Amino acid sequence: MDPAETGEMAIVVDPLGLPVPGSLVVARCAPDETISVKRVISRAGRRYLEPLDPRFPRIEVTDLTKIYGVVRQKVVDCDR
Protein backbone atom coordinates (compact mmCIF):
# COMPACT_ATOMS: atom_id res chain seq x y z
CA MET A 1 0.00 0.00 0.00
CA ASP A 2 1.36 3.41 -0.98
CA PRO A 3 2.03 5.52 2.14
CA ALA A 4 0.73 8.57 0.28
CA GLU A 5 -2.63 6.83 0.00
CA THR A 6 -3.02 6.09 3.71
CA GLY A 7 -1.10 8.77 5.59
CA GLU A 8 -2.15 12.21 6.67
CA MET A 9 -2.59 14.57 3.76
CA ALA A 10 -4.16 17.85 2.77
CA ILE A 11 -6.54 17.72 -0.18
CA VAL A 12 -8.10 20.20 -2.58
CA VAL A 13 -11.72 19.28 -3.31
CA ASP A 14 -13.84 20.53 -6.22
CA PRO A 15 -17.44 20.50 -4.92
CA LEU A 16 -18.75 20.95 -8.49
CA GLY A 17 -16.57 18.18 -9.95
CA LEU A 18 -18.30 15.28 -11.66
CA PRO A 19 -17.22 11.95 -10.14
CA VAL A 20 -16.35 9.36 -12.78
CA PRO A 21 -14.82 5.89 -12.39
CA GLY A 22 -11.28 6.36 -11.10
CA SER A 23 -12.01 9.68 -9.35
CA LEU A 24 -11.11 10.18 -5.72
CA VAL A 25 -14.06 11.71 -3.87
CA VAL A 26 -14.94 12.92 -0.40
CA ALA A 27 -18.07 11.03 0.57
CA ARG A 28 -20.33 10.12 3.48
CA CYS A 29 -21.62 6.57 3.35
CA ALA A 30 -24.41 4.80 5.21
CA PRO A 31 -24.67 3.04 7.58
CA ASP A 32 -21.82 4.51 9.65
CA GLU A 33 -22.02 8.07 8.23
CA THR A 34 -18.23 8.46 8.28
CA ILE A 35 -16.82 11.04 5.87
CA SER A 36 -13.71 9.85 4.03
CA VAL A 37 -11.81 9.80 0.75
CA LYS A 38 -12.70 6.91 -1.54
CA ARG A 39 -12.19 5.93 -5.19
CA VAL A 40 -15.21 5.66 -7.50
CA ILE A 41 -15.37 2.37 -9.41
CA SER A 42 -17.95 0.82 -11.70
CA ARG A 43 -18.76 -2.89 -11.86
CA ALA A 44 -21.60 -4.49 -13.84
CA GLY A 45 -23.39 -1.17 -14.29
CA ARG A 46 -23.25 -0.25 -10.60
CA ARG A 47 -21.12 2.41 -8.92
CA TYR A 48 -19.12 1.70 -5.79
CA LEU A 49 -16.85 3.65 -3.46
CA GLU A 50 -13.64 1.78 -2.80
CA PRO A 51 -11.61 2.66 0.30
CA LEU A 52 -7.96 3.50 -0.19
CA ASP A 53 -7.15 0.90 2.44
CA PRO A 54 -7.86 -2.52 0.87
CA ARG A 55 -8.66 -4.03 4.29
CA PHE A 56 -12.05 -2.33 4.14
CA PRO A 57 -14.93 -3.36 1.86
CA ARG A 58 -16.19 -1.37 -1.09
CA ILE A 59 -19.57 0.30 -0.62
CA GLU A 60 -22.29 0.54 -3.26
CA VAL A 61 -23.41 4.08 -4.09
CA THR A 62 -27.07 4.50 -3.09
CA ASP A 63 -29.49 7.36 -2.49
CA LEU A 64 -28.08 7.53 1.04
CA THR A 65 -24.53 8.21 -0.23
CA LYS A 66 -23.49 11.87 -0.18
CA ILE A 67 -20.54 12.86 -2.41
CA TYR A 68 -19.18 16.25 -1.36
CA GLY A 69 -16.72 16.69 -4.21
CA VAL A 70 -13.90 15.35 -6.34
CA VAL A 71 -10.33 15.45 -5.05
CA ARG A 72 -8.22 17.56 -7.42
CA GLN A 73 -4.92 17.64 -5.51
CA LYS A 74 -3.23 15.83 -2.62
CA VAL A 75 -0.38 17.25 -0.58
CA VAL A 76 1.56 14.73 1.51
CA ASP A 77 4.14 15.56 4.17
CA CYS A 78 7.10 13.34 3.19
CA ASP A 79 8.86 13.80 6.53
CA ARG A 80 6.32 11.67 8.41
Backbone as XML, in Angstrom:
<?xml version="1.0"?>
<chain id="A" units="angstrom">
  <residue number="1" name="MET">
    <atom name="N" x="0.840" y="-1.161" z="0.000"/>
    <atom name="CA" x="0.000" y="0.000" z="0.000"/>
    <atom name="C" x="0.897" y="1.239" z="0.000"/>
  </residue>
  <residue number="2" name="ASP">
    <atom name="N" x="0.596" y="2.174" z="-0.855"/>
    <atom name="CA" x="1.357" y="3.407" z="-0.984"/>
    <atom name="C" x="1.127" y="4.281" z="0.250"/>
  </residue>
  <residue number="3" name="PRO">
    <atom name="N" x="2.205" y="4.689" z="0.953"/>
    <atom name="CA" x="2.032" y="5.517" z="2.143"/>
    <atom name="C" x="1.288" y="6.808" z="1.851"/>
  </residue>
  <residue number="4" name="ALA">
    <atom name="N" x="1.428" y="7.338" z="0.638"/>
    <atom name="CA" x="0.727" y="8.566" z="0.279"/>
    <atom name="C" x="-0.780" y="8.346" z="0.241"/>
  </residue>
  <residue number="5" name="GLU">
    <atom name="N" x="-1.207" y="7.127" z="0.052"/>
    <atom name="CA" x="-2.633" y="6.830" z="-0.004"/>
    <atom name="C" x="-3.253" y="6.667" z="1.379"/>
  </residue>
  <residue number="6" name="THR">
    <atom name="N" x="-2.449" y="6.385" z="2.398"/>
    <atom name="CA" x="-3.019" y="6.092" z="3.708"/>
    <atom name="C" x="-2.586" y="7.054" z="4.803"/>
  </residue>
  <residue number="7" name="GLY">
    <atom name="N" x="-1.574" y="7.865" z="4.556"/>
    <atom name="CA" x="-1.098" y="8.767" z="5.591"/>
    <atom name="C" x="-1.906" y="10.048" z="5.656"/>
  </residue>
  <residue number="8" name="GLU">
    <atom name="N" x="-1.494" y="10.918" z="6.568"/>
    <atom name="CA" x="-2.151" y="12.207" z="6.667"/>
    <atom name="C" x="-1.806" y="13.033" z="5.447"/>
  </residue>
  <residue number="9" name="MET">
    <atom name="N" x="-2.823" y="13.747" z="4.931"/>
    <atom name="CA" x="-2.594" y="14.566" z="3.757"/>
    <atom name="C" x="-3.599" y="15.709" z="3.741"/>
  </residue>
  <residue number="10" name="ALA">
    <atom name="N" x="-3.228" y="16.759" z="3.045"/>
    <atom name="CA" x="-4.161" y="17.848" z="2.766"/>
    <atom name="C" x="-4.686" y="17.611" z="1.359"/>
  </residue>
  <residue number="11" name="ILE">
    <atom name="N" x="-5.959" y="17.926" z="1.147"/>
    <atom name="CA" x="-6.535" y="17.718" z="-0.179"/>
    <atom name="C" x="-7.246" y="18.985" z="-0.641"/>
  </residue>
  <residue number="12" name="VAL">
    <atom name="N" x="-7.324" y="19.136" z="-1.953"/>
    <atom name="CA" x="-8.102" y="20.201" z="-2.576"/>
    <atom name="C" x="-9.290" y="19.519" z="-3.232"/>
  </residue>
  <residue number="13" name="VAL">
    <atom name="N" x="-10.500" y="19.923" z="-2.839"/>
    <atom name="CA" x="-11.718" y="19.276" z="-3.311"/>
    <atom name="C" x="-12.529" y="20.247" z="-4.163"/>
  </residue>
  <residue number="14" name="ASP">
    <atom name="N" x="-12.974" y="19.765" z="-5.328"/>
    <atom name="CA" x="-13.844" y="20.535" z="-6.221"/>
    <atom name="C" x="-15.284" y="20.100" z="-5.952"/>
  </residue>
  <residue number="15" name="PRO">
    <atom name="N" x="-16.080" y="20.918" z="-5.252"/>
    <atom name="CA" x="-17.445" y="20.503" z="-4.925"/>
    <atom name="C" x="-18.356" y="20.414" z="-6.154"/>
  </residue>
  <residue number="16" name="LEU">
    <atom name="N" x="-17.945" y="21.001" z="-7.266"/>
    <atom name="CA" x="-18.745" y="20.949" z="-8.489"/>
    <atom name="C" x="-18.237" y="19.899" z="-9.464"/>
  </residue>
  <residue number="17" name="GLY">
    <atom name="N" x="-17.155" y="19.196" z="-9.079"/>
    <atom name="CA" x="-16.567" y="18.176" z="-9.950"/>
    <atom name="C" x="-17.506" y="16.993" z="-10.155"/>
  </residue>
  <residue number="18" name="LEU">
    <atom name="N" x="-17.481" y="16.437" z="-11.332"/>
    <atom name="CA" x="-18.303" y="15.277" z="-11.660"/>
    <atom name="C" x="-17.516" y="14.006" z="-11.377"/>
  </residue>
  <residue number="19" name="PRO">
    <atom name="N" x="-17.950" y="13.182" z="-10.428"/>
    <atom name="CA" x="-17.222" y="11.947" z="-10.138"/>
    <atom name="C" x="-17.433" y="10.914" z="-11.240"/>
  </residue>
  <residue number="20" name="VAL">
    <atom name="N" x="-16.332" y="10.407" z="-11.761"/>
    <atom name="CA" x="-16.350" y="9.361" z="-12.784"/>
    <atom name="C" x="-15.507" y="8.203" z="-12.263"/>
  </residue>
  <residue number="21" name="PRO">
    <atom name="N" x="-15.662" y="7.007" z="-12.843"/>
    <atom name="CA" x="-14.823" y="5.893" z="-12.392"/>
    <atom name="C" x="-13.338" y="6.275" z="-12.395"/>
  </residue>
  <residue number="22" name="GLY">
    <atom name="N" x="-12.688" y="6.010" z="-11.278"/>
    <atom name="CA" x="-11.281" y="6.356" z="-11.097"/>
    <atom name="C" x="-11.081" y="7.616" z="-10.273"/>
  </residue>
  <residue number="23" name="SER">
    <atom name="N" x="-12.117" y="8.449" z="-10.141"/>
    <atom name="CA" x="-12.010" y="9.679" z="-9.349"/>
    <atom name="C" x="-11.870" y="9.359" z="-7.875"/>
  </residue>
  <residue number="24" name="LEU">
    <atom name="N" x="-11.107" y="10.186" z="-7.179"/>
    <atom name="CA" x="-11.113" y="10.179" z="-5.719"/>
    <atom name="C" x="-12.161" y="11.189" z="-5.295"/>
  </residue>
  <residue number="25" name="VAL">
    <atom name="N" x="-13.005" y="10.822" z="-4.331"/>
    <atom name="CA" x="-14.060" y="11.711" z="-3.872"/>
    <atom name="C" x="-14.079" y="11.760" z="-2.354"/>
  </residue>
  <residue number="26" name="VAL">
    <atom name="N" x="-14.644" y="12.832" z="-1.830"/>
    <atom name="CA" x="-14.938" y="12.925" z="-0.403"/>
    <atom name="C" x="-16.410" y="12.568" z="-0.285"/>
  </residue>
  <residue number="27" name="ALA">
    <atom name="N" x="-16.704" y="11.531" z="0.502"/>
    <atom name="CA" x="-18.069" y="11.031" z="0.575"/>
    <atom name="C" x="-18.448" y="10.617" z="1.983"/>
  </residue>
  <residue number="28" name="ARG">
    <atom name="N" x="-19.752" y="10.634" z="2.234"/>
    <atom name="CA" x="-20.328" y="10.116" z="3.479"/>
    <atom name="C" x="-21.191" y="8.925" z="3.098"/>
  </residue>
  <residue number="29" name="CYS">
    <atom name="N" x="-20.942" y="7.810" z="3.717"/>
    <atom name="CA" x="-21.617" y="6.568" z="3.347"/>
    <atom name="C" x="-22.417" y="6.020" z="4.515"/>
  </residue>
  <residue number="30" name="ALA">
    <atom name="N" x="-23.614" y="5.513" z="4.203"/>
    <atom name="CA" x="-24.411" y="4.796" z="5.207"/>
    <atom name="C" x="-23.812" y="3.408" z="5.332"/>
  </residue>
  <residue number="31" name="PRO">
    <atom name="N" x="-23.885" y="2.713" z="6.388"/>
    <atom name="CA" x="-24.667" y="3.037" z="7.578"/>
    <atom name="C" x="-23.899" y="3.801" z="8.641"/>
  </residue>
  <residue number="32" name="ASP">
    <atom name="N" x="-22.567" y="3.911" z="8.538"/>
    <atom name="CA" x="-21.816" y="4.514" z="9.651"/>
    <atom name="C" x="-21.677" y="6.026" z="9.556"/>
  </residue>
  <residue number="33" name="GLU">
    <atom name="N" x="-22.012" y="6.616" z="8.398"/>
    <atom name="CA" x="-22.019" y="8.071" z="8.227"/>
    <atom name="C" x="-20.636" y="8.714" z="8.331"/>
  </residue>
  <residue number="34" name="THR">
    <atom name="N" x="-19.586" y="7.933" z="8.228"/>
    <atom name="CA" x="-18.228" y="8.459" z="8.276"/>
    <atom name="C" x="-17.898" y="9.165" z="6.965"/>
  </residue>
  <residue number="35" name="ILE">
    <atom name="N" x="-17.253" y="10.322" z="7.062"/>
    <atom name="CA" x="-16.816" y="11.042" z="5.873"/>
    <atom name="C" x="-15.365" y="10.663" z="5.611"/>
  </residue>
  <residue number="36" name="SER">
    <atom name="N" x="-15.069" y="10.253" z="4.371"/>
    <atom name="CA" x="-13.705" y="9.851" z="4.032"/>
    <atom name="C" x="-13.463" y="9.988" z="2.540"/>
  </residue>
  <residue number="37" name="VAL">
    <atom name="N" x="-12.211" y="9.771" z="2.163"/>
    <atom name="CA" x="-11.812" y="9.802" z="0.752"/>
    <atom name="C" x="-11.880" y="8.381" z="0.213"/>
  </residue>
  <residue number="38" name="LYS">
    <atom name="N" x="-12.565" y="8.223" z="-0.921"/>
    <atom name="CA" x="-12.699" y="6.907" z="-1.538"/>
    <atom name="C" x="-12.572" y="7.057" z="-3.049"/>
  </residue>
  <residue number="39" name="ARG">
    <atom name="N" x="-12.299" y="5.933" z="-3.725"/>
    <atom name="CA" x="-12.190" y="5.929" z="-5.187"/>
    <atom name="C" x="-13.505" y="5.408" z="-5.775"/>
  </residue>
  <residue number="40" name="VAL">
    <atom name="N" x="-14.002" y="6.085" z="-6.806"/>
    <atom name="CA" x="-15.208" y="5.655" z="-7.504"/>
    <atom name="C" x="-14.832" y="4.551" z="-8.490"/>
  </residue>
  <residue number="41" name="ILE">
    <atom name="N" x="-15.566" y="3.435" z="-8.433"/>
    <atom name="CA" x="-15.369" y="2.372" z="-9.415"/>
    <atom name="C" x="-16.731" y="1.951" z="-9.941"/>
  </residue>
  <residue number="42" name="SER">
    <atom name="N" x="-16.719" y="1.307" z="-11.080"/>
    <atom name="CA" x="-17.953" y="0.823" z="-11.697"/>
    <atom name="C" x="-17.785" y="-0.655" z="-12.012"/>
  </residue>
  <residue number="43" name="ARG">
    <atom name="N" x="-18.775" y="-1.441" z="-11.606"/>
    <atom name="CA" x="-18.763" y="-2.887" z="-11.857"/>
    <atom name="C" x="-20.171" y="-3.311" z="-12.246"/>
  </residue>
  <residue number="44" name="ALA">
    <atom name="N" x="-20.314" y="-3.946" z="-13.389"/>
    <atom name="CA" x="-21.601" y="-4.486" z="-13.844"/>
    <atom name="C" x="-22.713" y="-3.442" z="-13.801"/>
  </residue>
  <residue number="45" name="GLY">
    <atom name="N" x="-22.388" y="-2.222" z="-14.228"/>
    <atom name="CA" x="-23.388" y="-1.173" z="-14.286"/>
    <atom name="C" x="-23.710" y="-0.492" z="-12.974"/>
  </residue>
  <residue number="46" name="ARG">
    <atom name="N" x="-23.036" y="-0.866" z="-11.906"/>
    <atom name="CA" x="-23.253" y="-0.248" z="-10.598"/>
    <atom name="C" x="-22.018" y="0.539" z="-10.192"/>
  </residue>
  <residue number="47" name="ARG">
    <atom name="N" x="-22.239" y="1.607" z="-9.425"/>
    <atom name="CA" x="-21.125" y="2.406" z="-8.923"/>
    <atom name="C" x="-20.857" y="2.062" z="-7.470"/>
  </residue>
  <residue number="48" name="TYR">
    <atom name="N" x="-19.559" y="2.005" z="-7.145"/>
    <atom name="CA" x="-19.120" y="1.699" z="-5.790"/>
    <atom name="C" x="-18.086" y="2.723" z="-5.359"/>
  </residue>
  <residue number="49" name="LEU">
    <atom name="N" x="-17.938" y="2.866" z="-4.038"/>
    <atom name="CA" x="-16.852" y="3.646" z="-3.462"/>
    <atom name="C" x="-15.897" y="2.664" z="-2.822"/>
  </residue>
  <residue number="50" name="GLU">
    <atom name="N" x="-14.654" y="2.715" z="-3.266"/>
    <atom name="CA" x="-13.638" y="1.777" z="-2.805"/>
    <atom name="C" x="-12.685" y="2.501" z="-1.866"/>
  </residue>
  <residue number="51" name="PRO">
    <atom name="N" x="-12.546" y="2.034" z="-0.643"/>
    <atom name="CA" x="-11.613" y="2.661" z="0.296"/>
    <atom name="C" x="-10.172" y="2.574" z="-0.215"/>
  </residue>
  <residue number="52" name="LEU">
    <atom name="N" x="-9.366" y="3.529" z="0.200"/>
    <atom name="CA" x="-7.957" y="3.504" z="-0.191"/>
    <atom name="C" x="-7.212" y="2.405" z="0.547"/>
  </residue>
  <residue number="53" name="ASP">
    <atom name="N" x="-7.728" y="1.995" z="1.681"/>
    <atom name="CA" x="-7.148" y="0.895" z="2.442"/>
    <atom name="C" x="-7.878" y="-0.394" z="2.050"/>
  </residue>
  <residue number="54" name="PRO">
    <atom name="N" x="-7.195" y="-1.316" z="1.386"/>
    <atom name="CA" x="-7.861" y="-2.521" z="0.874"/>
    <atom name="C" x="-8.402" y="-3.462" z="1.960"/>
  </residue>
  <residue number="55" name="ARG">
    <atom name="N" x="-8.109" y="-3.195" z="3.213"/>
    <atom name="CA" x="-8.663" y="-4.031" z="4.288"/>
    <atom name="C" x="-10.147" y="-3.776" z="4.512"/>
  </residue>
  <residue number="56" name="PHE">
    <atom name="N" x="-10.650" y="-2.684" z="3.964"/>
    <atom name="CA" x="-12.052" y="-2.330" z="4.144"/>
    <atom name="C" x="-12.837" y="-2.662" z="2.876"/>
  </residue>
  <residue number="57" name="PRO">
    <atom name="N" x="-14.127" y="-2.976" z="3.019"/>
    <atom name="CA" x="-14.927" y="-3.358" z="1.859"/>
    <atom name="C" x="-15.348" y="-2.160" z="1.019"/>
  </residue>
  <residue number="58" name="ARG">
    <atom name="N" x="-15.617" y="-2.418" z="-0.248"/>
    <atom name="CA" x="-16.190" y="-1.368" z="-1.088"/>
    <atom name="C" x="-17.666" y="-1.217" z="-0.729"/>
  </residue>
  <residue number="59" name="ILE">
    <atom name="N" x="-18.197" y="-0.035" z="-0.997"/>
    <atom name="CA" x="-19.570" y="0.299" z="-0.625"/>
    <atom name="C" x="-20.321" y="0.727" z="-1.880"/>
  </residue>
  <residue number="60" name="GLU">
    <atom name="N" x="-21.493" y="0.147" z="-2.095"/>
    <atom name="CA" x="-22.288" y="0.537" z="-3.260"/>
    <atom name="C" x="-22.863" y="1.936" z="-3.060"/>
  </residue>
  <residue number="61" name="VAL">
    <atom name="N" x="-22.831" y="2.743" z="-4.127"/>
    <atom name="CA" x="-23.410" y="4.083" z="-4.087"/>
    <atom name="C" x="-24.931" y="3.935" z="-4.140"/>
  </residue>
  <residue number="62" name="THR">
    <atom name="N" x="-25.604" y="4.538" z="-3.156"/>
    <atom name="CA" x="-27.070" y="4.498" z="-3.089"/>
    <atom name="C" x="-27.587" y="5.926" z="-2.913"/>
  </residue>
  <residue number="63" name="ASP">
    <atom name="N" x="-28.894" y="6.048" z="-2.752"/>
    <atom name="CA" x="-29.494" y="7.360" z="-2.488"/>
    <atom name="C" x="-29.048" y="7.927" z="-1.147"/>
  </residue>
  <residue number="64" name="LEU">
    <atom name="N" x="-28.548" y="7.079" z="-0.266"/>
    <atom name="CA" x="-28.076" y="7.527" z="1.044"/>
    <atom name="C" x="-26.628" y="8.002" z="1.022"/>
  </residue>
  <residue number="65" name="THR">
    <atom name="N" x="-25.930" y="7.795" z="-0.097"/>
    <atom name="CA" x="-24.530" y="8.212" z="-0.229"/>
    <atom name="C" x="-24.483" y="9.688" z="-0.589"/>
  </residue>
  <residue number="66" name="LYS">
    <atom name="N" x="-23.668" y="10.450" z="0.104"/>
    <atom name="CA" x="-23.488" y="11.867" z="-0.181"/>
    <atom name="C" x="-22.050" y="12.087" z="-0.640"/>
  </residue>
  <residue number="67" name="ILE">
    <atom name="N" x="-21.878" y="12.532" z="-1.888"/>
    <atom name="CA" x="-20.544" y="12.863" z="-2.405"/>
    <atom name="C" x="-20.392" y="14.377" z="-2.346"/>
  </residue>
  <residue number="68" name="TYR">
    <atom name="N" x="-19.398" y="14.827" z="-1.579"/>
    <atom name="CA" x="-19.182" y="16.254" z="-1.357"/>
    <atom name="C" x="-18.338" y="16.902" z="-2.438"/>
  </residue>
  <residue number="69" name="GLY">
    <atom name="N" x="-17.540" y="16.116" z="-3.145"/>
    <atom name="CA" x="-16.723" y="16.687" z="-4.208"/>
    <atom name="C" x="-15.636" y="15.724" z="-4.654"/>
  </residue>
  <residue number="70" name="VAL">
    <atom name="N" x="-14.975" y="16.134" z="-5.741"/>
    <atom name="CA" x="-13.898" y="15.347" z="-6.343"/>
    <atom name="C" x="-12.558" y="15.911" z="-5.898"/>
  </residue>
  <residue number="71" name="VAL">
    <atom name="N" x="-11.673" y="15.030" z="-5.467"/>
    <atom name="CA" x="-10.335" y="15.447" z="-5.046"/>
    <atom name="C" x="-9.545" y="15.836" z="-6.292"/>
  </residue>
  <residue number="72" name="ARG">
    <atom name="N" x="-9.021" y="17.065" z="-6.286"/>
    <atom name="CA" x="-8.220" y="17.560" z="-7.420"/>
    <atom name="C" x="-6.724" y="17.495" z="-7.135"/>
  </residue>
  <residue number="73" name="GLN">
    <atom name="N" x="-6.334" y="17.677" z="-5.876"/>
    <atom name="CA" x="-4.921" y="17.641" z="-5.513"/>
    <atom name="C" x="-4.753" y="17.032" z="-4.127"/>
  </residue>
  <residue number="74" name="LYS">
    <atom name="N" x="-3.618" y="16.346" z="-3.935"/>
    <atom name="CA" x="-3.234" y="15.832" z="-2.622"/>
    <atom name="C" x="-1.857" y="16.394" z="-2.296"/>
  </residue>
  <residue number="75" name="VAL">
    <atom name="N" x="-1.677" y="16.783" z="-1.054"/>
    <atom name="CA" x="-0.380" y="17.251" z="-0.577"/>
    <atom name="C" x="-0.006" y="16.372" z="0.601"/>
  </residue>
  <residue number="76" name="VAL">
    <atom name="N" x="1.130" y="15.672" z="0.478"/>
    <atom name="CA" x="1.561" y="14.728" z="1.506"/>
    <atom name="C" x="2.853" y="15.234" z="2.128"/>
  </residue>
  <residue number="77" name="ASP">
    <atom name="N" x="2.929" y="15.212" z="3.451"/>
    <atom name="CA" x="4.142" y="15.559" z="4.168"/>
    <atom name="C" x="5.089" y="14.361" z="4.107"/>
  </residue>
  <residue number="78" name="CYS">
    <atom name="N" x="6.168" y="14.465" z="3.381"/>
    <atom name="CA" x="7.097" y="13.335" z="3.188"/>
    <atom name="C" x="8.000" y="13.087" z="4.380"/>
  </residue>
  <residue number="79" name="ASP">
    <atom name="N" x="8.014" y="13.974" z="5.361"/>
    <atom name="CA" x="8.864" y="13.797" z="6.534"/>
    <atom name="C" x="8.221" y="12.950" z="7.610"/>
  </residue>
  <residue number="80" name="ARG">
    <atom name="N" x="7.020" y="12.469" z="7.387"/>
    <atom name="CA" x="6.321" y="11.668" z="8.408"/>
    <atom name="C" x="6.624" y="10.234" z="8.234"/>
  </residue>
</chain>
